[in-house]
Amino acid sequence: MRAVVVTEPGGPEQLTIAEVPDPVAGPGELLVRVVAAGVNRADLLQRQGFYPPPQGISDVIGLEVSGRVEALGEGVTDWEVDDQVVALLAGGGYAELAVVPAGQCCRPPRGVDLVTSAGLLEVAATVVSNLDRVGYVDGETFLVHGGTGGIGAFAIQYVAARGGRVLTTAGTAEKLEQCRALGASVAIDYHDDWSAAVKEATDGRGVDVLLDVMGAKYLEANVASLARNGRLIVIGMQGGRKGTLDLNALLTKNALVTATSLRFSPLERKAEVVAMVARDVWPMYESGRITLPAEKRFALNDVRSAHEWLESGTASGKAVLVV
């Protein structure tokens, strides 16, 4: 089969198409004939050598795909060959075939084509699992950074649909307006003192839950932006790995800081999260409560351009590789 391989850690120029052995479905797994694969920032980190796959997982990049069932592993009973499928992977998505535990698969949302469906599951699973982890309660105040990115654009709509007041950050007037159109009550230019703006917008209280993709660069400001009993969830390191944490600030707020990686979660947890997405999120897409993300499609052979676009700083929405 054809797959994207990384010749050595580095820039997008290290991505090439090569022939590799076909994977085989093991017990409890599906073999998926891939139609499309979502492109995520974690993929960029893996290409650079900073985010290797779990032990025993394919070195091929790619954490989500859509396609059709090609073959069933031993013990799989809920699927048939040629069923449409959306899958959450620990790796191996940028390829013509991928294997995935059956529990990490679901049907695509009704009325959504397979290519678009390839870019929905990873983002939804990330947001839903993290809000579940910190016990988000409908109606709480929520802040997500990067409101026009894949995570941000989904999180704004999802939390707003659950009755929450959403604050977000972005870097241009155009992107701030996009955030408001998605449902953000407050959109703040991150070039300004955004933490002070959060305090002002919440009458000095801060936010109940903050979903952060920046990491070290925003750590102190994130903690300062929390309300009492606030919860900070770090899911990315675009702003670095090591920051300063004022423990007294956490103590006085009775606050929580946690960091998660869905990729390294146990199979049982991943299956639980995929089931949550199919149950709670897909109906929101089907009814129009959440709109499909802005989407830019790239051919598999043009994978370098997909990574360059996502790294450009101008990207809004989701990149999808059409296999």
Secondary structure as GFF3:
##gff-version 3
##sequence-region A 1 323
A	DSSP	beta_strand	2	6	.	.	.	ID=ss1
A	DSSP	three_ten_helix	12	14	.	.	.	ID=ss2
A	DSSP	beta_strand	15	19	.	.	.	ID=ss3
A	DSSP	beta_strand	29	39	.	.	.	ID=ss4
A	DSSP	alpha_helix	41	48	.	.	.	ID=ss5
A	DSSP	beta_strand	64	72	.	.	.	ID=ss6
A	DSSP	beta_strand	84	88	.	.	.	ID=ss7
A	DSSP	beta_strand	97	101	.	.	.	ID=ss8
A	DSSP	three_ten_helix	102	104	.	.	.	ID=ss9
A	DSSP	beta_strand	105	106	.	.	.	ID=ss10
A	DSSP	alpha_helix	114	117	.	.	.	ID=ss11
A	DSSP	alpha_helix	121	133	.	.	.	ID=ss12
A	DSSP	beta_strand	141	144	.	.	.	ID=ss13
A	DSSP	alpha_helix	150	161	.	.	.	ID=ss14
A	DSSP	beta_strand	165	170	.	.	.	ID=ss15
A	DSSP	alpha_helix	173	182	.	.	.	ID=ss16
A	DSSP	beta_strand	186	189	.	.	.	ID=ss17
A	DSSP	alpha_helix	194	201	.	.	.	ID=ss18
A	DSSP	beta_strand	207	212	.	.	.	ID=ss19
A	DSSP	three_ten_helix	215	218	.	.	.	ID=ss20
A	DSSP	alpha_helix	219	224	.	.	.	ID=ss21
A	DSSP	beta_strand	226	234	.	.	.	ID=ss22
A	DSSP	alpha_helix	247	253	.	.	.	ID=ss23
A	DSSP	beta_strand	256	259	.	.	.	ID=ss24
A	DSSP	three_ten_helix	262	264	.	.	.	ID=ss25
A	DSSP	alpha_helix	267	276	.	.	.	ID=ss26
A	DSSP	pi_helix	277	281	.	.	.	ID=ss27
A	DSSP	alpha_helix	282	287	.	.	.	ID=ss28
A	DSSP	beta_strand	295	299	.	.	.	ID=ss29
A	DSSP	three_ten_helix	300	302	.	.	.	ID=ss30
A	DSSP	alpha_helix	303	311	.	.	.	ID=ss31
A	DSSP	beta_strand	318	322	.	.	.	ID=ss32
###
